[in-house]
Amino acid sequence: MRVLYVAAEIYPYVKTGGLGDVTGALPPALAKQGLDVRLLLPGLPGIMDALTGLRVVAALGSAFGSREITLRLGQLPDSGMLVYVIDAPDLYDRPGSPYVDQMGKDWSDNHLRFALLGWIAARLGRGQIDPNWSATILHCHDWHAGLAPAYLAAQPGPRPGSVFTIHNLAYQGLFPYTVYPALALSPQLFAMEGLEFYGQVSFMKAGLFFADCVTTVSPTYAVEIHSPEEGCGLEGVISARGDAVRGILNGVDYHVWNPATDPVLEHNYTAGNLKGKAVCKATLQTGLELEENPNALLFGVVSRLTSQKGLDLVLNALPDIIRAGGQLVLLGSGDADMEARFRQAEAENPGAVAVQIGYDEGFSHRIIAGADVILVPSRFEPCGLTQLYGLRYGTLPLVRRVGGLADTVVDANVANSNADTATGFVFDHADTADLISAIRRAFDAYRDRPLWSQLIHRAMAQNFSWDEAALHYIALYREWSKSV
């Protein structure tokens, strides 16, 4: 089976969130099972610089606002995966984020940049660009690749099956109707049963409507997005797809996230010998000028600073954490007001709160290794990977019962603790009182050293590797490759 995996990010070369982690880990897991998997990525600087052995597959001339487009084929240096890359400097050779400029504003031509990704994906999948390769399945990820199934549907004749994966329905790739003529699609596709969304063009809706199968990154999120609360206005489209909507839980690349071998940690450790975790905590406290107290319950946050992530609730609960003798370390960026409020909290609580605005991959590993609890109090969470990293590092997740968080963390209530199934702390309501209640339960468990040790060992025993997820995707590919 030949799979063309289409995405805008890939760890560690271009990453803004979990999508990059998934792209870096899922294709190798599929290849491990014997599939012929190739990636299609935009020619962003980090990707172009990383690939080795690049050769020209086809010169595609000018299109979508780019004066010169060349499709090249190369390899990833770590996994050896084959990657088609769209070399279009006018569209992709830019500094900073794949999606926004250095002022944090969306690139004005994002509709062209990602229409080109979908257009080439459809043609490449059909075997119209590389005479030596075509796809059995086109696997498209998030709104950036959402037009690929539409371009497939727009052209008659044999085609590969298509799978569209939603990583976060809140980001939909919405553009004014005025951009539609530049997308090289039939006017008939701009309709309620097509790309139209309240008078706008929706790349996300294109993927939802035209793909043969739609997946989300956790089973619970697949159910939640049928509701008005989580459907972001697209719940009707999703519900109309029926059983073509599936949920497959994301995995973790344990080659990257493994406290026993992680090269950025001050001291490696295992569930059988946790002395190194204590060293990581002490080093984190020292380096961040927190009080050097091994008995202080240290909470960690590694997150985008947005309302979705529920971090305003953390700000509200912070006085309770500090009064109880706890500490907080945060790494993240996003909403400017929230950034300022966390900086203010740091200034007002020296020795108890440490804040770093921005993102640093190595520092995220050190926080997750050194903290005792990782906070993920999201209002909604398609899957979440931070809590999975916390489990492997023996840093107990404290999460809200939504999406993938509900699928991966077992609450340390009395029954679950007695059954030795508990792996963290779960609360239900997106309000400060419920979060504080869960935080207090974490403090109580921390004081009960045998219980805390039991929770750590059970957490570290969890296995969310990509191997199982890959098997689910392969079964899905087989099902939908037969239908076209």
N, C-alpha and C positions, 0 to 999 in steps of 0.2 A: 504494500500500500504506500502511495506517495502523498505526502502531506506538505502543503505550502502553508507555513505559519506566518501570519501577517500582523505586525505590531509596530509601534512607534518607539519603543524603548527596549533596552536590554542591559541588565546588570552584568558587569560593573561599569559599562562604558557610557550609557545614558540612562539615568534613573531619576524619576521624580516621586515614585511611590511603588506600591506592590506590583504593578504591571511589569516593571523592569525585572523584578525578582522572578516572576513567573516565566517571562520570556527567557531568562538565563537558565532556568532549571527544567521546565517542562519538555522542550524539544530534545535535550539529551536523554531524558527519561523515556521518551517515546522511541528514540533511536536505539536505546538499550534493548527494547522489546522487538527490534528487527524492522522497524518502519524506515522508509526512505524519507527523512524529514529535512526540508530546506526552509530557511527563513527568508522573508522579504522585509527589509528595513529601509527607512529613508536615510539618505546620505548625510546625516548630521555629523559634525566634526569628530565627536568622540567615537562614532562608529567607523567612519572612514579611516581614522588614524589607527584603529585597533585591528582591522582585518588584514590578513596576510595573503599573499599570492593572488592579488586581484588581477583579473583579466576581463577583457571586454566581451560581453555576450551579445549586445546589440546596441547600435546607435539609433536612438529613437527621435532625433530631430528636436523640434520645438513644440511645446504644448503646455497648457495650464500656466502660462505666464513665464515659463522657463525657456530661455533661448536655446539651450542645449541640454539634452537628457541622454545619459548613457547608463545602460544597465550593466553592472559588473557582477562577477561571481568571485567570492573569496572564502576564507575560512576564519573561524574564531580561534584565537591562539590557545585558549584554555581547553575547549572541548573538541576542536576540530570540526565543528558543525559547518556545513556549507551555507553560505549566506549570499543571497542576491541583494545588492545594494543599489538604490536609485541615486546615481550621481547627477544631481541637478543643483549646481552651486547657487543659482539665482534664488532657489527656494529653501535650501537647507544649510548652506554654509554661513551660519550666523552664530554669534556668541550666546551663551546662557542657556536658558530653558528651551526645550523643543517647542513650547507653545506660546511663551510670552517674551517680550523684549526686556531689556535691562531695567525698564521702569515698571515692570510687572503688568504691562498691558498686552492683550492678545495681539499676535502678529496680524496685521490687517488682511493678509492673504492666506490665512490658515485654511480657508475653504479650498484654495488651489493646491496648497501643499499636501493636504491629505486626500483630496480628490485624486491627485496623481498617484498616491499610494494605492488607492482602491482600483483605479483604472489599470495600472500595471499588474496588480494582483490578479485581476480577472483575465487579462490577456495571457499572462504567464501561466496561470492555472490551466487554461485551455490549450496550451502548447503553441501559442501564436508568436512567442518571442524567442524562446530557447528551443531550437528544433530537436534537441536531445533530451528534453524533459518536459513533462506535464504533470498535473496533480490529479490524484483521485479525490482528495478533500482539500478545500480551502478553509483554513481555520483562522478567522478574523477576530481581532481583539479590540474592544471598546470603540468609541465613536470614530477614532482616527482611521479605522479600517472599515467603517460601516458602509461606505459606498460600494465596496467590492461585490457583495451579493447583488446589489442593484445593477452594476455593470454586467454581471453574469446574466441576470434575468433579461437585460435589455437586448441581448443578442441571441438569436435562435440557434439551435443545433446542440450537439452533445456538449456537456459541461461537467465539471467536477461537482460533487456535493459540497454544500457550504455549511459551516458551523460558525455561529457568531457568539462570542463570549462577552457578557457584561461584567466589567470589573467594578463599575460604580455608575449607577443609572443617573445620578445627580449631574454628571458631566455629559452633556448630550450633543455637543457639536452643533449648536444652533446658529443659523446665519439668515440674514434678510433674503426675501424672495429675489431681490435684484441680482444676487450672485448666481442664480440658477442657470441662466444661459451659458455661463462659463464652465459648467460641469460636464458638458458633452453628453447630456442625457435627454431622452425624449420628453417633450412637454407633457405627455400623458402620464409620466411617472410622478409629476408634481400634483398629487391628489391625496384625498383622505386615505385611500388604499395605496399608499406609496410614501413619498418623502415629506409631504406637507404636514406641518404641525402648527396649527393656529396661525397660518399665513407665513410661517417661516420654513426654511429648509432644515431638516433634522437628519444629521448623519446617523445618529443613534437609531432613529425610527427606521431608516433605510435598512440597517442591519437586522432589526427586530422583524421587519415585515418581509424582507426578501430572502433571508437565510433559510435553509431547509430546517435547521435546528438551532435553538437558542439555549445557551447555558449560562448559568451564573456560577460564582466562585464559592458557593456554599448551598447546601440543601435548604436551610431556613430562609436565606435571602431569596431563593427561587419562589418560595411561598409568599414572602412579605411583599414582593413587588407586584403582586396581583391586587394589592389594596391601594386606595387613594392616599393613604399615609406614606407609603414607600414607593408608589408607582410613578411619582414625578410627572403626572399627567399622561403617562403611557400605559397605565394599568389596563385600559381597554384593549390596546393592541396586544399586550402580553397575554391577557386572558383569552383573546381570540385565537392564539396559537395553540391552546390546549396542551396536550401532552408532548408537544414539540419543545416545551420549555423544561429544562432539567437543571438540577443543581449538583455540581461536582466540587467537593471541597479542595481548596488549594493545598499544596504541600510545602515542605521545607527542604531546602538543599542542605543536608547535613554535612556535606563537605565544607560548606561555608560557615554554617552555624553549628559549631561543635565545641563546647568548652574544653574538651580534652585536647584539642589540636589547634584551637583558634590562635593565630600568630600575634594578634594585637593585644591579647590579655597579658597582664603582668605575671600571672601564674595560672597555668592550666589546672583543670580539676575534673573529677568524675563524680558520679553519685556515690561511689564507694569511698571516695576521699575528697571531702569538701573543704580541706584546709586552704586550697587555692582560692576558693570563693571568698573566704574571709580576707585573704590578701587583696583580692580585687576590690572588695568593699573598702578596706582601709586605704588603699591607694587612691580610690575615687574620692573619698572624703578629704584626704590630704591635698590632692591636686586641685580640688575645688574650694578649698579653704572652709570646708564644713567641719564642725566639731568632730574630732577623732574619737568616736564613741562606738565601739563594736555592738553595744546594746541598743543603739538608736535604730528604730525601724525605718529603713531608707526606702522611700518610694521613688520610682523612676518613671519618667514620661519621655517617649521618643515618638513624636507625632507632628503632623501638620497642625497648626494652631487655627482651627476653624470651629464653627458652631457644631458641625457634624460630629466632631470628635469629643464633644462634651467637656471641653477643658475650662469653660466658664464655671462648670460645677466644681472642678478641682480648685479653682481660685476661691470659690465660696467655702469649700471645705478645708482650705489650707490652715486657717486658725485652729481648727480642731486637731489637725495633724501635729502642729507645732506644740499646742498645749499638752498633748499626750507624749511629747518627747520625740516625735518623729522628725524626719528630714525629707526634703524633696529635691531631686535634680531633674532638670528638664532640658531637652534638646529639641528644637523645632523652630518653625517659622510659619508665617501666614498672615492672619488678620493683624493689622498694625495696632489697633487698640488692645488686642489681647497680648501682643508682644510687649506693649508698654506696661500693661498691668502685671505681667510676670516679672518684668525688670524692676518694677516698683516693689513687688513682694520680696524680691531678692535684696533690695536695698534696705527694706524695713526689717528683714530677718537674717542678719549676717550670722553665718555659722549653721544656719538651718535650711536655707534655700539657696540653690545654685542654678543659674539659668544661662544657657548658651543659645543665642538666636542664630539660626542657620541649619545646615546639615553637614554632618561629618560621619561617614560610614564607620570608620574605626572607632570613633567616640561612641557611636550607638551600640557597638558591641561591648564596649567597656561599661557603659551604663547598665545594659541588660545583665552583664555578668556581676557587677558590683552591687546592684540594688537588691533589696529583699522582696519587693513587690513591684510589678509593672502595672501601671494604671492605664486602662483602656475603657473609659466610661462613655462610649460613643452613643449618640442618639440613633444612628443607624450605622451598620458596618457590614458591607457585602461579605467579606471573609475576615479580614484582619490577619496579618502575619506576625505582628509584634507579640501577641499573646502566645503564639506558637514558639517564637524564639525564647520567650520567657520560660515556657515549660521546659524546653531542652536545657536551659541554663540554671534551672532550679530557682528561678525568680518568679514567685507565684503571681499569676495574673489576677487582677481585680477588675472585673468587666461588667458591662450591662448585658442583660440577656436578650441580645438581638443578633440577627444574621449569623455569621460564622463564629462569633463569640459564644453564642448559645450552643453551637455544634461542637465546640472544642474544649470548653472549661466546665468542670463539674464542681458545683458549690460545696464548700466545706461546712455543710450543716451537720447536725449530729448523726443523722442516719448515714450520710455518705462517708463521713469520717469513720464511723464505726465499721462500715463495710470496706474501708480502705479503697474508695474510688474517687475521693475528693482530690482536686488538683488546683483549686484557687477559690476566689470569692466572687459571687455573682449577685447583682441586684437588679431589680425589675424596672423601676420608674426613673425617668430622666429628670430627677429633681435632687436638690442638695441633700435633703433629709435622708433619702434612701442611700445615696452615696456615703454619707457620713456613717450610717448604720453599718454598711459593709466595711468601711475603714475601721470602725471600732471592733468589729468581729476579727479583722486581721490583727489588730493589736492584741486582742485576747488570745488568739491562736499563737502569736509570736511569744507570748509569755509562757505558754505551755510547750516547753522545749521538745518533749517526746512527740507531741502532735505536729509541731512545726517540721521536725525531721521527717515524720511520716509523709506529710504533704509534699515536701521537697522530693523525696524518693519516688513517690507516685507520679509527680509531675514529670520528672526526668525520664521515667519509664515509658511515657507516651511516645507513640510513633506516628508521625504525620509525614512520612517520606513521600516523595513524588512517585514512587514506584506504583503505589496503589491507585493514585489519581490517574496515572498513565494508562492503567488497565481499563479504567472506566471510560476514558476518552477513546481508547482503541475500540471498545465495544460500540460506542456511539458512532465512530467513523464507519465501522462495518455496517451498522444499521442504515445510515443515511447515504452511504456510497451506493447502495443497492437501489435507492429510490429514484435515481436520476439517470 
